[in-house]
Amino acid sequence: MQPDSLYTIAKNISNPEVKISAINVFIPGSIKTTGPEVNEQRIINYAETVFKRARELKIPLVVFGSGASRMIPEGFSKDSAFKQFVSIGKKLAPLAAKYNIVLALESQNKLECNFLNTVAECIEVARAVNHPNYKICVDIYHMMRENEPASVIIDGGSLVYHCDIGEKETRSAPGVAGDDFTPYFKAFQKIGYKGKIALECRFKDLETELPLAKKTIEEQWKKALHQD
């Protein structure tokens, strides 16, 4: 993380016309959130700086992916990692609330991380943390990579706070490969989702693919509305 002096410079030259709705990654791989090297105070200190700066920049949402940070070390039990992660979550959530930040836990597929690979597992963590500032980010790309059913979104209900999207094979923008997102959109509609759908995908031709992605999402969302 940059020192405050460099951060202040960056803040002063930022574009006031550009509104940032969310930031992601959150905890770097050098700060472990599972395993024998976990230092909760170091995590809290780092997180407080992030939350403080996010509030200064009027960013209301921090997406908690942090795959390298939460990667379970070889030989360390998954059950112990889960308990560690919940313990950390119970400390991070009230800290986020202090700065009016929502922390949204994101699943990551098995090719990227070995822990919390599904939305269902993230829901389990969020329920254990049990705090209004600790929610779920549904990344449809990761759900599709793990063949996770859209019905899990319904199970998450009010815990679902944010959505990332990208196509299954290469994380291309919606519309490039023609993936069908309507089952996921229908699930979002059933829980009354009012949050954002963020394009977390790889663009090869932004000028062409960005309007295509917008059109694809809008058309498939409308299609889902008319499905039973």
C-alpha positions as CSV (number, residue, x, y, z in Angstrom):
1,M,0.0,0.0,0.0
2,Q,1.2,3.5,-0.8
3,P,2.1,5.8,2.1
4,D,-0.4,8.6,2.9
5,S,1.8,11.2,1.2
6,L,1.6,9.5,-2.2
7,Y,-2.1,8.6,-1.7
8,T,-2.9,12.3,-1.0
9,I,-1.3,13.3,-4.2
10,A,-3.3,10.7,-6.1
11,K,-6.5,11.9,-4.4
12,N,-5.9,15.5,-5.3
13,I,-5.4,14.8,-9.0
14,S,-8.4,12.4,-9.4
15,N,-11.2,13.2,-11.8
16,P,-14.2,14.6,-9.8
17,E,-16.5,13.7,-12.6
18,V,-15.7,10.0,-12.3
19,K,-17.7,8.2,-9.6
20,I,-16.2,5.0,-8.2
21,S,-18.9,2.6,-7.0
22,A,-16.6,-0.2,-5.8
23,I,-13.1,-1.4,-5.4
24,N,-11.9,-5.0,-5.3
25,V,-9.0,-7.3,-4.4
26,F,-8.8,-5.7,-0.9
27,I,-6.2,-7.8,1.0
28,P,-2.9,-8.4,-0.8
29,G,-1.3,-11.9,-0.9
30,S,1.5,-10.8,1.4
31,I,-1.1,-10.5,4.2
32,K,-2.5,-14.0,4.9
33,T,-6.1,-14.5,6.1
34,T,-5.7,-18.3,6.5
35,G,-3.0,-20.5,7.8
36,P,-0.4,-20.4,10.5
37,E,1.0,-17.0,9.5
38,V,-2.3,-15.1,10.1
39,N,-1.8,-11.9,12.1
40,E,-5.2,-10.5,12.8
41,Q,-3.9,-7.2,14.0
42,R,-1.9,-6.7,10.8
43,I,-5.1,-7.4,8.8
44,I,-7.1,-5.0,10.9
45,N,-4.5,-2.2,10.5
46,Y,-4.4,-2.7,6.8
47,A,-8.2,-2.8,6.4
48,E,-8.7,0.3,8.5
49,T,-6.4,2.3,6.1
50,V,-8.4,0.9,3.1
51,F,-11.7,1.8,4.6
52,K,-10.6,5.2,5.7
53,R,-9.4,6.0,2.2
54,A,-12.5,4.5,0.6
55,R,-14.7,6.8,2.7
56,E,-12.6,9.8,1.8
57,L,-13.1,9.0,-1.9
58,K,-16.8,8.3,-1.3
59,I,-16.5,4.6,-2.3
60,P,-19.2,2.7,-0.5
61,L,-18.3,-0.9,-1.4
62,V,-15.2,-3.1,-1.0
63,V,-15.3,-6.4,-2.7
64,F,-13.4,-9.1,-0.7
65,G,-11.8,-11.4,-3.2
66,S,-8.2,-11.6,-2.2
67,G,-7.5,-15.1,-3.5
68,A,-3.8,-15.0,-2.8
69,S,-4.4,-13.8,0.7
70,R,-6.9,-16.5,1.6
71,M,-5.2,-19.4,-0.2
72,I,-5.0,-22.2,2.3
73,P,-1.4,-23.4,2.8
74,E,-0.6,-27.0,2.1
75,G,-1.3,-29.2,5.2
76,F,-3.6,-26.6,6.8
77,S,-7.1,-27.8,7.4
78,K,-10.0,-26.3,5.6
79,D,-12.1,-26.3,8.8
80,S,-9.4,-24.3,10.6
81,A,-9.2,-21.9,7.7
82,F,-13.0,-21.4,7.8
83,K,-12.9,-20.6,11.5
84,Q,-10.0,-18.2,11.0
85,F,-11.8,-16.4,8.2
86,V,-15.0,-16.0,10.1
87,S,-13.1,-14.7,13.1
88,I,-11.4,-12.1,10.9
89,G,-14.8,-11.3,9.3
90,K,-16.3,-10.6,12.7
91,K,-13.6,-8.0,13.3
92,L,-13.6,-6.5,9.8
93,A,-17.4,-6.0,9.6
94,P,-17.8,-3.5,12.5
95,L,-14.7,-1.8,11.2
96,A,-16.3,-1.4,7.8
97,A,-19.4,-0.1,9.5
98,K,-17.3,2.6,11.3
99,Y,-16.4,4.0,7.9
100,N,-19.9,3.4,6.3
101,I,-18.4,0.7,4.0
102,V,-20.0,-2.6,2.9
103,L,-17.6,-5.5,2.6
104,A,-18.8,-8.0,0.0
105,L,-17.2,-11.5,0.0
106,E,-16.6,-13.0,-3.5
107,S,-16.1,-16.6,-4.4
108,Q,-13.3,-17.6,-6.7
109,N,-13.1,-20.7,-8.9
110,K,-10.6,-23.5,-8.2
111,L,-8.2,-22.3,-10.8
112,E,-7.7,-19.1,-8.9
113,C,-7.9,-20.2,-5.3
114,N,-8.4,-23.3,-3.1
115,F,-10.9,-21.7,-0.6
116,L,-14.4,-20.3,-0.9
117,N,-14.9,-21.4,-4.4
118,T,-18.6,-21.1,-4.5
119,V,-21.3,-18.5,-3.6
120,A,-22.8,-21.1,-1.3
121,E,-19.6,-21.3,0.8
122,C,-19.4,-17.5,0.9
123,I,-23.0,-17.4,2.2
124,E,-22.0,-19.8,4.9
125,V,-19.2,-17.4,6.0
126,A,-21.5,-14.3,5.8
127,R,-24.1,-16.0,7.9
128,A,-21.5,-16.9,10.5
129,V,-20.2,-13.4,10.6
130,N,-23.7,-12.1,10.9
131,H,-23.2,-8.4,10.4
132,P,-25.2,-5.9,8.2
133,N,-21.9,-4.6,6.7
134,Y,-20.7,-8.0,5.6
135,K,-22.4,-9.1,2.4
136,I,-21.9,-11.3,-0.7
137,C,-20.6,-10.4,-4.2
138,V,-22.0,-12.8,-6.8
139,D,-19.5,-13.2,-9.6
140,I,-21.4,-15.0,-12.4
141,Y,-18.1,-15.9,-14.1
142,H,-16.9,-17.8,-11.1
143,M,-20.3,-19.4,-10.6
144,M,-20.3,-20.7,-14.2
145,R,-16.7,-22.0,-13.9
146,E,-17.8,-24.0,-10.9
147,N,-21.1,-25.1,-12.5
148,E,-22.9,-23.6,-9.5
149,P,-26.7,-23.3,-10.0
150,A,-28.3,-19.9,-10.2
151,S,-30.7,-21.0,-7.4
152,V,-27.8,-20.4,-4.9
153,I,-28.4,-16.6,-5.5
154,I,-32.0,-17.1,-4.2
155,D,-30.6,-18.9,-1.1
156,G,-28.4,-15.9,-0.4
157,G,-31.4,-13.5,-0.5
158,S,-30.6,-10.2,1.3
159,L,-27.0,-11.1,1.7
160,V,-26.4,-10.6,-2.0
161,Y,-25.2,-7.1,-2.4
162,H,-23.2,-6.8,-5.6
163,C,-22.7,-8.7,-8.9
164,D,-19.7,-9.1,-11.3
165,I,-20.1,-10.6,-14.7
166,G,-18.0,-12.2,-17.4
167,E,-18.4,-15.1,-19.9
168,K,-17.3,-18.6,-18.8
169,E,-14.5,-19.7,-21.1
170,T,-12.2,-16.7,-21.3
171,R,-13.9,-14.1,-19.1
172,S,-14.9,-12.2,-22.2
173,A,-17.4,-9.4,-22.1
174,P,-21.1,-10.4,-22.2
175,G,-22.2,-10.9,-25.9
176,V,-18.8,-11.9,-27.2
177,A,-19.2,-15.7,-26.9
178,G,-23.0,-15.5,-26.5
179,D,-23.3,-16.9,-22.9
180,D,-26.8,-17.1,-21.5
181,F,-27.0,-15.2,-18.2
182,T,-30.8,-15.3,-17.9
183,P,-31.0,-18.0,-15.2
184,Y,-28.8,-15.8,-13.0
185,F,-30.7,-12.7,-13.8
186,K,-34.0,-14.4,-13.0
187,A,-32.6,-15.4,-9.6
188,F,-31.5,-11.8,-9.0
189,Q,-35.0,-10.7,-9.9
190,K,-36.6,-13.2,-7.5
191,I,-34.7,-11.7,-4.6
192,G,-35.5,-8.1,-5.6
193,Y,-31.9,-7.3,-6.4
194,K,-31.4,-3.5,-6.8
195,G,-27.6,-3.4,-6.9
196,K,-25.1,-3.0,-9.8
197,I,-23.9,-5.5,-12.4
198,A,-20.2,-4.7,-12.9
199,L,-18.2,-5.7,-16.0
200,E,-15.3,-7.7,-14.5
201,C,-14.2,-9.1,-17.8
202,R,-11.4,-9.0,-20.4
203,F,-11.9,-6.6,-23.3
204,K,-10.0,-7.0,-26.6
205,D,-11.8,-4.2,-28.3
206,L,-13.4,-1.8,-25.8
207,E,-15.1,0.4,-28.3
208,T,-17.0,-2.6,-29.8
209,E,-17.4,-4.9,-26.8
210,L,-18.5,-2.3,-24.2
211,P,-21.7,-1.3,-26.0
212,L,-22.3,-5.0,-26.9
213,A,-22.0,-6.0,-23.2
214,K,-24.5,-3.3,-22.2
215,K,-26.9,-4.4,-24.9
216,T,-26.6,-8.1,-24.0
217,I,-27.2,-7.5,-20.3
218,E,-30.2,-5.3,-20.9
219,E,-31.7,-7.7,-23.4
220,Q,-31.1,-10.8,-21.2
221,W,-32.4,-9.0,-18.1
222,K,-35.7,-8.2,-19.9
223,K,-35.9,-11.8,-21.2
224,A,-35.5,-13.1,-17.6
225,L,-38.4,-10.8,-16.5
226,H,-40.8,-12.7,-18.8
227,Q,-39.7,-16.1,-17.7
228,D,-41.6,-18.1,-15.1
